Amino acid sequence: MTENKEPWKGWKHITKLDPDKPITKSALKTIVESGTDAIMISGTQNITGKNVSQLISLLKEYEIPKILEPATPDAVMSGDVDYLFVPLVINTGDLKWIVGKHVDWILNHTIRWNEVIPEAYIVLNPDSAVGKLTKSKTALNIEEVIAYAHYAEKYLRIPIVYIEYSGTYGDPNLVKRLSEVLDEASLFYGGGIDTKAKAAEMKSYADVIIVGNIVYTNLDSYLETVC
């Protein structure tokens, strides 16, 4: 475990890998050597302890920061990753995504608290798997999203506000506005980044961009998002 308590402060690009999607060793090597700052192990559907463990095992030989972002308490594998980024979906319509699953995790696991970093997720794609699963309230205007972000930053004191469009490209103007109003929390953006231009646009506003789906469909395009 690194001693850096806020490692993302020096990052611009995180690659998100889904334990439910197969990936070859050669593709994994290309990703790790691409210049991405960290690997995030994360997914929404069919996430099990077994497939999370398998992906972590494939990454074990690489000297790159490894983040586990668990979807459920059963998928928490501490020890072979550097950080646990634990999401709270603050625009959910179902309380268990803010406190229920987290309490279950605390009750049933031994937690290495020095590895745990909370994230405030604001999910904005109603058609996404994560949006449906968490019953997120996605029909928000910019001022409402800003209010959620301020709630996370100023009231809950969460160090990361994560704007998640999951599978579709989001609103750059919204991300720009958030970058202007957040002064303590770091702003993460994820969703639909599959070209160099989209990566550059969101990098100009967000502190960190998260790139995932394009890894599985076009590695060359993925590599352009790192530049």
N, C-alpha and C positions, 0 to 999 in steps of 0.2 A: 504494500500500500504506500503510495507516494505521500510525502508530508505536505504537499501543496493542497490547501483546503479549498481553493477556488481555481482549479486547473483550467477551466473553460475561459478564464480571463485572457489567456494567451492563444485561444483557438479561434478559427474562422469557419472551419468545415468539419462536420462529423458525418461519418457514413453509418447509416442504420441498416443492420442485417437482421432478417426475419428468420427465427429458428424453424419456422414452418416451410421455408423455401429452400430447396437444395442448391448448393453452390459447390463448384469444383475447387480443388486445391490450387490450381493455376489461377483461377479467377480471384481467389482469396489473396494470393500472393500479389497479384496486380493491384488489388484494392489497397492492401496494407502499404505497398510501396508507392502509391500514387501521390502522396503528399497530404492526404487527409490527416487531420489532427488527432482523431480518435475513432474508435469503433464502438457503436452502440448496438447492443443485442436487444432487440425489441420487436414485439408483434402483438396482434390483437386476437387472431383466431388460431385455434388448435395449438396453443402454447402449453407445453408440458415440461416437467422437470427433465424428462429424457431428451427432448430435442434441444432444449436450452443447454443442457450439459454437453451434448454432442458438438454444438457450435462453439462453445467455450473451449472445448478440447482441441478443436481445429485451430483456434487462435492462440493457443498456449505458447507456441514456439516464437511468437512475434513480439518484439519489443515496441509496443504501441499502447497508449492508454486504452483500457477496455472498460466499458460502462455496461452494466446490466440495468435495463429499464423493465422491471417485472410487470407483467399484466395481471398476475395473480400471486398470492402468497406462496403457492406450491412451486412457482417458477423461480424463486429466489435461490440462487446458488452463490453463496458467499465464499471467498477464499481465492478463487482463480480469476477474479476481476478486480479492478482497482477501485471502482466506484459503483454504488447503487443509486441511480437517479430514480426517485420514487415519485410518480405523478399523483397529483390531486387534480381531478377534472373539475375546475371551479364553476363552470357553467353547465354542470350536469343537472339532470332532473331526478337523479337517483342518489340519495345520500351515501350509499355504500362506496361510491367512487371518490368521496371526500374523506370519509371516516370509517366506514364499515369494514372494508377489506384490510385497511391499515391496522385496525384494532385486532382483527383475526390474526394477522401476521405477527403482531407483537405478542399476542397470547400464546401462540403455538411455535414460535421460533426463538432461538438465541440470536440476538441481533448485534452485529458489530457497528455500533452507532457512528464510529469515526468514518465509516464508508458511506454513510447515508446522506444524500443531498436531495432535498425536496424540490419538485418542479410544480409550478402552477400551470396546468394545461388549460388553454381556451380552444376548444374544438369548434371549427367553423364550417365544416363540410357536412351537411345533413345526410348525404348519400354514402358517406364513408362507413366502414365497418366500426371504427371506434366511435363515431358519432351516434350510430344506431345502438351500439352496445351500451353506451353510457347515457343514452337518452339526452344528449346535449341540446341545450337551447341555442340553436345556431342562427336564428333570425334576429341578429343583433345589429344595431347601427354602430357607427364608429364611436360615438360617445359612450354607448353602453359597454363596448369592448374595453375602452379606456377605463371605465369605472371598475370593471372586473380586474384589470391589470393593476390599478391603484390599490384595490382591495388586497390583492396578492402581495404587492410590494410593501405597502405602508401598514396594513393591518396585520396580515399574517406573517410578514417579514420573510417571505420566500425568496431565495436568491435568484431564481430563474423563472421568467415568464415565457411560456412556450406557446406560440401561435401555431396551431396544427390544422392544416387544410387536407392532409392525408389523401393523396392520390389526385388532387387537382391543384392548379396554381392559384394562389390567393391574390388578395388585393394589395399591391405595393403601396398605395396611398395609406391604407390602414397601418401597415408595418412602419411606414415613415412617421406617421403621427405617434405611434407608440414609442418609437425611438426618441422622439422629441420630449415625451412626458415622463418616461422612466429614468430615474436618476440614481437608483440604487440597484435594482434587479437587472440582470443581464437578459437581453431579448433574444430568444431563439425563434427561428422560423423553420417549419417543415411543410412540404407539400408541393408536388408537381414540378420540382426543379429537375429538368431533363435536358437543358441546354446551357451553353456557356453564358448566353445573354441573360437568361433567367437567374442563374447563379450570381452573376455580377450585379443584377438589379437588387436582389434581396440582400446580398452582402453589403450593399451600400447603406442599408438601413438596419438590418439585424446585426447583433453582435456575432451570432453563430448561425449558420444554415445547416440543416440536416437533409441529407440526400439519401434516398433509399431505393425506390422502385426501379429506377433506371439501371441500377446495378445488375438486375436480373434480365434486362432486355437489350441493353446496348452499352457495353463496357467502354467503348470509345467515347460515346456521348457523356458517360459518367466521368471519365477522366478530364473532360473539358470543364466540368463543374468545379474541379479542384483548383484550376489555374487562377 
